[in-house]
């Protein structure tokens, strides 16, 4: 862990997401942060929202039905692109409401690191990357056979909400420097919690998931690598809830979600550059059940097939030119989308990126992606980013770029119709929708001293054509009101990020960050909802004895605006603290223990308007083993 901390403090962590090529994070043409796998394995982490809750510029918001999403710099969770080893996964939120299924693909035992890019990256990754990118990099033990196991049990201070995790990973070379394999599996669960305001309803849903993956690689010759893999997951959710009609009916709501991804890739390294070709297919199926004669949501099957390739040319000293292409087929089977009950669309793209290095003085990265969508033709996503190092340790950075998000298949379908909000209204599609766009600007500076660093970044996002539903017929008449998707809103989100880290001793690390966000809905001259103006994160890590480490983490989420009808309400800010300790019982076995939400902060007890519930105080204990 000390080596990881030193790399983080000095800015020497190696990242790939900002350009698809390796570079130190201090020189990367983007605002980035990294969460390491060993750090995650110190505590019970159920999904990406919990893994990233202490990262700069990120806040966790509610997406409905007790579920949570990730917001970057005040942007919607729907504007975040999630990747696993650089591969996009099925975007469940595009065609299903109130879902967080994209956040639980990889367990902590299989994670090498998570790279977070704060800022649009459609120039590289296409649609959905308006706010940024989260890339989960999985472990690849290649030099020797490795085996790991992790067991964690959490006990909530209250009724329900206990958690369990049991996972294992094994991998390594079968034939040295030629053939290898890695496999992992995990079982995790969380029991539902009961609402104190209404004991017949769940404050947090129950979860039970089983997942696994197998990846094999072959190096037929030096510099050449072929990789194939298969990942699967079965995820069950359940909660107690109530209808919104005049005669309330209490019932149980269940989601059964299965996911799979099959992937293969080839990477070749030559004197003149690198070639990569990939193909992968992601499938997500959701079945819904409800008792007490309540009508369930119709089954959904979403399939993404992607084939892409890129060539990186070392044209001359200090220059890397990357050319690439991508074909993506998006398929959806859902009885509500049209009379046929299914639809599909092809996304095709070309992209180019040129990286100029000025030696120790900095670098310039320019590029653009050209995406074609049958509904609205070609979209261009340009980007330029400059980093300068005028003196040793000082890094100046700035850039601008444009990103877009294509409307979903349901939003674009003329035949789409669904009942929403417990029967209060229906929603229909609109084939005339235009894509949402974001033009972003960023300017920052960081200084890396001996054992410390400080950084500051100014940012602004100008969003246009945000897709919303508005009433178009029989407004305010329950059961007859009809709403349609339209491009109505313009928004401007600007702010500043401050961050720093200090290692006064080899055994002690202190880090902190602060983010101010000014989220304005320009169309309606009001603040955007659920975007806290202020947030702060801090962490202390101390190796108080050889083989023993304690971590203290805290985060403050400031005041935010919530709308009840047309009335703006300001919710108070709150702070959350957690602590964990680990001790090496032997060279290979580690005992872990800790507590999340030390002071038992309960948002539901403060106001029912918070869009998700904190589970309260949770104690946990566990064992980790590495061989």
Beta strands, then each sheet from edge to edge (+ up, - down):
strand 1: 14-15
strand 2: 23-24
strand 3: 31-36
strand 4: 58-64
strand 5: 67-72
strand 6: 80-84
strand 7: 87-88
strand 8: 111-118
strand 9: 132-138
strand 10: 146-156
strand 11: 163-175
strand 12: 179-190
strand 13: 193-194
strand 14: 202-204
strand 15: 206-218
strand 16: 224-242
strand 17: 250-270
strand 18: 273-290
strand 19: 300-316
strand 20: 319-333
strand 21: 342-357
strand 22: 362-373
strand 23: 377-388
strand 24: 394-405
strand 25: 417-420
strand 26: 425-428
strand 27: 436-449
strand 28: 452-473
strand 29: 481-505
strand 30: 508-521
strand 31: 526-527
strand 32: 534-545
strand 33: 548-557
strand 34: 560-564
strand 35: 567-571
strand 36: 574-584
strand 37: 589-596
strand 38: 618-626
sheet 1: 1+ 2-
sheet 2: 3+ 8- 9+ 6+ 7-
sheet 3: 4+ 5-
sheet 4: 25+ 26- 29- 28+ 27- 24+ 23- 22+ 21- 20+ 19- 18+ 17- 16+ 15- 12+ 11- 10+ 38- 37+ 36- 33+ 32- 30+ 31-
sheet 5: 13+ 14-
sheet 6: 34+ 35-
end
